[in-house]
Amino acid sequence: MYYNSINNKLNIKNFCDIFFTNIPKNKTLFFPFKIPFFRSKQLNYLKNLNYINFAFEISKLFLNNISDEDLYNILHISYYNKKILNLIKLNNNNYLLNLNNGNTLTFKDIAMLPLSNLIKYFSFKNKKKMIIFCATSGDTGSSANNSFKNIINTKIFTFFPFNMISNIQKKQITTLNFKNIFNYSIIGNFDISQHFVKKIFENIKNNEKISLLSVNSINWFRIIMQIVYYCYISIKNFNNNKFDFIIPSGNFGNALAAVLSKKMGFPINKIISCTNDNFYLDNYIKNNKIENFILKKTIAPSIDITIPSNFIRLMNNNCLKKKTINDINKNVFSDKIYNKNIISSIEYFYQIYNKIYDPHTIISLCSLYKEKIDNQIVVSTSYPIKFIFSIKKIIPNIKIKTNIKKIFFLKEKFKIYPQNFLIIINSIKNNINV
Ligand SMILES: *Cc1c(COP(=O)(O)O)cnc(C)c1O
C-alpha cells in the first residue's frame, strides 16, 4: 500500500517511510492512496476465518516491505490464545462490544501488542535499536509500557502529566519493573508532555544504530489493527442487518478505523462518535464549526482532548474527492454527553440494571438509550476498575472483583521533571546512550 500526503497528492510514500517518519515536514499527515474494497464474494470468504487469519488478510493490504510469513508471525505472537473481543446482547437488537480485554483493560491493547511485535521485527531486520516515545493522558502509556516491556533492543520513554491521570492509570504505567521502561512525569498538562516529545524528535535524529519512533494514535499500524476488529465484527451474522457503532471518541483513531472499515465495503451503517464536555468533534460534525476550546477535566479523562488529530486527518485530506467528503458526512454522526449526565448515568445503570460501566463506555450507552434505535453496537473502550476512585464518589459502597489490586503493593518507577527541556533532553540522551 502506498500513502500520500493529505496536502500534496504527489508526495507518495510506502508504509515503512511513513511508519518511521515521526514529524513529517510541514506537519504533513499521510493517508492510504487507495482504500481497498471488498466485494460480497470476498466478504463471504472472510466470514469463516478466525481472528488471526482475518487480521492477516486485512492488514497485509495496508503494508509493504514485510513478507506474508513475517506478518502472520507477528499477528500470531500477538493474538494467539487471547480473548480479543466479545459481544454482549443488551436487548433484542442492540449489543455491547467489549474491546477492553487486554492487559491494561483498554481497547488500545489490541493494536499496541502487534505494534510492539512489528517494531521488534524491524529492529531485528534493520539491526537497529528502537527508541519508542509515548506521550499519554493515561491509557496509551499503560498499554504501551505493557506491550513493549519484554521487547529486546527497545527502550520506551513514556511521558505523562504529573497529577493529571487517574491513580490506577499511573500505577499501571509506573509499576512495571523492566529495565527498558523509562517514565517521565512532567509538571503540566498533557499538551506539555506532548510538546516535549515533539521537541525530542527535532533534537535527536535517527542514525545507523537507532531509530526513534512515536506510538501515538496517528500511528498507521495502530489504525490498521483497529480497522481489523470493526471489519471482523461487522460480518458476524446479525440476521443480515447493518449495525451502527457508537464509539466514545477522543483523538478519533478508533472511530476513524470504523469509518475506513465501512469504506472498505464491510456492512456497517452509521458511525456515531461520542464526546464529553470536550466536544470539538461534536461541534464540527454537527455544525461544521471549528472552535478552539479550553480543555475541561471530566470523569472520562481518556477523551479529554481539545483537537482530535485523526479527525483533522480525515477532513483535511485534499485527496479525498468531494463525493467522499459528502459520503463521510452521510455516515459519521456524533453525540455529546455532559459530565453531570455521565455521573448520573453511572448511578442509573447501577440502580436499575445492577451494572457498572466505566465513564467512557457509559457515554456511548447513554447515547444508545437516548435514541432507542435498533441495530446499534455500543463500543466499550475501558473497564470500570480503572476509574474506581471516581466511581466510588458516585456509588460509595461499590465493590468490584478484580486482580488489579496487586499493583497497589508494587513499587513505582518514575521521575518528575520540571518544564525544562534542557534537563529532559539531557536525561533522555543519557538513558539512550547517545
Ligand atoms: C483512548 C481512549 C478513547 C478514545 O479513543 P480515540 O481513538 O482517541 O478516539 C476512548 N476511551 C478510552 C477508555 C480510551 O483509552
Ligand as a Chemical Component Dictionary entry (heavy atoms), coordinates in Angstrom:
data_LIG
# 
_chem_comp.id                   LIG 
_chem_comp.type                 NON-POLYMER 
_chem_comp.pdbx_formal_charge   0 
_chem_comp.three_letter_code    LIG 
# 
loop_
_chem_comp_atom.comp_id 
_chem_comp_atom.atom_id 
_chem_comp_atom.alt_atom_id 
_chem_comp_atom.type_symbol 
_chem_comp_atom.charge 
_chem_comp_atom.model_Cartn_x 
_chem_comp_atom.model_Cartn_y 
_chem_comp_atom.model_Cartn_z 
_chem_comp_atom.pdbx_ordinal 
LIG C1 C1 C 0 -8.058  6.372 24.058 1  
LIG C2 C2 C 0 -9.399  6.114 24.597 2  
LIG C3 C3 C 0 -10.564 6.569 23.936 3  
LIG C4 C4 C 0 -10.523 7.423 22.714 4  
LIG O1 O1 O 0 -10.033 6.774 21.584 5  
LIG P1 P1 P 0 -9.647  7.635 20.291 6  
LIG O2 O2 O 0 -9.122  6.665 19.332 7  
LIG O3 O3 O 0 -8.578  8.609 20.759 8  
LIG O4 O4 O 0 -10.854 8.343 19.851 9  
LIG C5 C5 C 0 -11.796 6.221 24.456 10 
LIG N1 N1 N 0 -11.898 5.507 25.589 11 
LIG C6 C6 C 0 -10.809 5.071 26.256 12 
LIG C7 C7 C 0 -11.001 4.295 27.502 13 
LIG C8 C8 C 0 -9.533  5.353 25.788 14 
LIG O5 O5 O 0 -8.440  4.921 26.470 15 
# 
loop_
_chem_comp_bond.comp_id 
_chem_comp_bond.atom_id_1 
_chem_comp_bond.atom_id_2 
_chem_comp_bond.value_order 
_chem_comp_bond.pdbx_ordinal 
LIG C1 C2 SING 1  
LIG C2 C3 SING 2  
LIG C2 C8 DOUB 3  
LIG C3 C4 SING 4  
LIG C3 C5 DOUB 5  
LIG C4 O1 SING 6  
LIG O1 P1 SING 7  
LIG P1 O2 DOUB 8  
LIG P1 O3 SING 9  
LIG P1 O4 SING 10 
LIG C5 N1 SING 11 
LIG N1 C6 DOUB 12 
LIG C6 C7 SING 13 
LIG C6 C8 SING 14 
LIG C8 O5 SING 15 
# 
